Amino acid sequence: MDTVVLTAKIDRDEARYLARIEDLGLEGEGESLEAAQDDLIQIMRAWIEAHDGSDTLGDALAAAGYLGVDEETELQLEFPEPDPPQDREQLAQES
């Protein structure tokens, strides 16, 4: 069985975290890192179920650059370690 690894990107602004899979246009958000990750997992599950139910999952993944995906392919979602937060003063000095 083949495995396709989807890597989420994590961003943070002042009020929330955003977890997304850019290639697929899927986003989850939350007030904490874990909440954003959980939200993205639920959104991804719903997205997979919607496409799988209409037999368009392989086509949707191929359009995003993930070729050769079929019903036997395992999809794996990974979350990279987030960058350590930098304070505003340090960011201002770097600009």
C-alpha positions, 0 to 999 in steps of 0.5 A: 500500500502506498502512502501520501504524506500531506504536511500542514503549515502552521501560522500564528497571528496575535489571536489565533493559530491557522493550520492548513494544507495549502495544496488542497486549500484546507484550513483549520483554526483555533485559539491554541495550536492543538485546537487548530490542528484538531480543526484541520483534522476534522475538516480534512476528514470531511473533505476526504469523505465528500470526495470518497463518496463521489469517487473524486478523491483521486482526481482532487488529489491529482489536481493538487499534484498528488498523482497515482492515488487510489482507494488503497492509498493511505493518506497521512497528515503531518504537523511540523514543529512550529517555529518558536515565537519571537517577540515583537521587539526582536522582530522589529530589530530584524526588519 
